[in-house]
Amino acid sequence: MHVLGGLTVWELSRRVWQEIQEDEILDRAASLSYYFLFALFPTLLFLATLLGLLPGPDLMKTLMDYVAGVLPGDAASLVHRTLDEVVRGASGGLLSLGVLAALWAASNGTASIIIALNVAYGITHQRPWWRQRLVAVALTVALSALTLTALLLLVFGERIGEAVAGWVGLGPLFTLVWNVLRWPAAIVFALTGITLVYYLAPTARHRWRWVTPGSVFALVAWLTMCVGLRLYVRYFGDYNATYGSIGGVILLMLWLYLSGVALLVGAEIDSAVERAGAAPRG
């Protein structure tokens, strides 16, 4: 139980539930979803610019295919259609001032995460404004780099495995093992991104760990939420009949809200584990 700070799963769950209520996590997740919505398209625009600098096939289309895999259909169509309109309307300055503006706007979502995680970790003091913004921009760049690396691994993983196997002189067995392992590697990148947010975003410093109970929970809860929401919309919910043309917007906001809940609850888990581990043993 050392990984949980000496707590049992039941005790940890009780403490986390109490903290969720005291810190008003559900309300803060709603606030995050608002900022996430405004940061979503600048983030995708920033990624589109970076992907355009890389050689190879249309990586942005591949990224949007993965986006469509985690979003409900109507929400994915809304994101894809809006991003296409933004990219078509952008001028050649996208690679200069445009990408900087997109990065700055995308960091607004990360800045809102910093404020929410400070509450989750019980931190009352804040960084100076300029330093908090620098951390937000750095986190946005780091998360974009992890996303690109994971995407390249998924898209070019098979070719990379074949090239390495030919260079080292190994047979097709190595290629098969490589193709299997590149999916867990993508999960590791996702876990690293969440842990990086939990490590850098809060104002207080704490020990770095590649994997934390909170990051594992956040990733599993997020993946479960994505699958569950898609199944619910497909078989039980008809948002177009209820909300008409804004059904896609409602679904996107719901997806962003539940993503914020998963992220903040994971932070509460790590906070509870750290406090329990630091408490004196009687």
N, C-alpha and C positions, 0 to 999 in steps of 0.2 A: 504493500500500500504506500510505499515511499513515493511512488510516482504521483500519488494523490495527496501528498503532504501528510501522510499518516491517517487520512480520513477514510472511512468506508464510503462506498458508493452512495448509500442511503444518506449518510451525514452530509456528504458533499452536495447531493441533490437538494437536501433541505436548506442548506446555507445559500446555495445558488438561487433557489426559488425565493428566499427571503430578500436577497440582494436585488433580484429582478423587480420585485415590488417596490422596494425602498428607492431604487435608482430610476424607477419609471422607465424601464427598458423598452417596453412596447411603445410608449409615447415617443421616446427618443429614436426608435427605429422608424417611426412615421416621419419624424423630422429628417432623418437620414435619407429616406426614400425621395423626399422633395429635392434635396441637394444632389442625390444620385441621378435624378432625372435630368437636371441641368448639366451635369458633368458627363453623362453617358455619351452623347454624340460628339462633344469635343474630344473625349478619350478615344472613341472609334476613329475620328478624323485624324488624330495624332498617330494612332496605330496604322491607319491607311497610308499616311505619309511615309512612315518608317518602312512599311512593307513594300511600298513602291520603289524604295532604294535597293531592295534585295533582288538578286537574279532569280530566275525560275518562273514557275507558272503563276497564275493569278492567286496569290496567297490571300488577298483580301476576300475573295470568293470563298476560299476554304475556311477562313476565320468565320465568315457569316454563316457557313454551313454548320459549324460547331455552335454558333450562337443560336441557330434555329433548333439545334438538338437539345438545348436546355431551356429555351423559352417556349411558352405556349404558341401555337401557330399564328394566331392573330397578332400577338405582341411581336413575334419575330418578323412578320411581314411589315409591321409598322416601322420597326427599327431599320430593316433593310431598305424600305422605300424612302424613309427620311434621309438615311445616310447617302443614298444614291443622289437625291436632290441636292444635298449639301456639297457633295464632291463635284457634281456637274456644275454647280454655281460658283465653285471656287476658281480663282484665277491662278496664273502661274506663280504668284507669290506665296502659294501654299507651303512651299519648301523653306521659306524664310520667315517673314513676320507672321504668316498664317499659322505655321506649325507652333510658333512660340505662343501665339494667342490661344491656340487649342490646348497647349500644355498648361497654360495658366488657368484656363477655364476648367480643365480636367482636374487640376489640383484642388479646386473648390470642394469637390466631393471628398478628397482625402483630408482636407482641413476640417470638414465636418466630422469625419471619423475620429480625428485627434481629440476634438472636444468631447465626443461621446465616450471615448475610451478613458479619458481622464476621469469622467464620472464613474465608469465601471470599476476603475482601479482605486477610487476614493481619493483622487488627487485634486486639491483645491487650487494650487498655484498654477499659473499658466506661463508658457514661454513668452518672450517679447514677440510682438506681431511679426516682425521681419524674420525672426528665427523660426517661428511656427510655419510661416509660408515657405521658407526654404526646406524645412522637413517635409512639408506636403508635396512640394515639387519633386524632391529627391525620391520620395516614396512612389509617386506617380511614374517617374522614369524607371525605377527599379521594378515595379510591378509590370510595366509595359515590356521591359527587357525579359522578365520571366515568362510573360505571355508569348512573346516572339520566340523564345528558345523552345518552349513547350510545343508551340505550333510547328516550328521547323522540325522538331524531333518527330512529331506525328506525321508530317507530310513527307519528309525526306528520310525518315528513320530506316525504311527498308533499303533504300539506295546506299545510305551510309553503312549499314550492316554488311551489304554485299561488297562494298569497297574495302572495308576493314578486313573482311574475311579473305578477299583476294590478296590484300597487301601482306597480311600475316601468314597466309598460306593455310588457312583453316577451311574445313569443308562446309557443306550446307547446314550442318548441325548448328554451327555458330550463328549463321544467319537466322535460323529458326529461333534460337534462344534470344538473339538480339531483338527480333520482331516481337517476341512476347514481353521482354523486359522494358521496351520503350513505353509501354502503357503505364506500368508502375512508376517509371521515371517521370512521366507527365504528372502523375499524382503527387510525386515528391516535389516537383516544381510548385504545384498548387499549395501544398502544405508549407513550403518554404515562404511563399508569398504571404500567406496568412500569418505565419509566425513572425515574419519581418514587420508586418503592420503592428502586431501586438508588442514587438520589441521597441520599435522606433517611435510609434505614434504617441504613447503616453509620455508625459513630461518626466516622470520618475524613471530612473534607470533600474534595470533588473538583469539577471544573468541570462545570457543567450542560450537557448536550446533549440536544436533543429526541429524537434517535434514536441508539442505540448499537448496535454489533455484537451485544452480549449481549442487549439487549432484542428485537432482530429475531430472533435465534436462539430466545429463549425463547418468543416468540409463535408462530413457525413450528413449532417443536417441539411446543408445546402443541396447536395446531390439528391437526397431523399425528397426535399421540397420540390426540386425541379421535376423529378419523375412524377411525384404525386399530383402536382398542379397540372401537368400535361394530361395525366390520366383523368383527372377530375373534369377538366375542360372538354376532353374528348368524349367522355361517356355520361357526364352528369350535368355539366353547366353549359348553358347556351347564352354566352354573354352578348352575342349580337342581337338576340331576341330581346334581351333585357335593356341593353344600353345602346343598341343601334351601332352607328358608325364609330362611336368612341369606345366600343368594346375592347379594341386593341390597346387603347390608352389605359383603361381600367386594369387589364391583365398585366400590362407592363408595370404599372404602379404597384400592384399587388406583389408581383415578382420581386421588385426592388425592395418593398417593405419586408417581405419574408427573408430576403437576403440580409438585410440589416439586422433583423432579429437573430438570425444564425450567427452573424459576426459578433454582435454584442453579448449574446449569451455565452459564446466561446470565451470572450474576454472576462466575463464574470466567473467562469469556471477557473481560468488561470489565476485570477485575482484571489479567489477563495483558496486555491491550492497553495499559492505563495504565502498568504497570511497564516494558513495552518502550519506550513513548514517552518515559518519564522517564529511561531509561538513557542514559548518555553515549555518544556515537558515537565509535568509534575510527577 
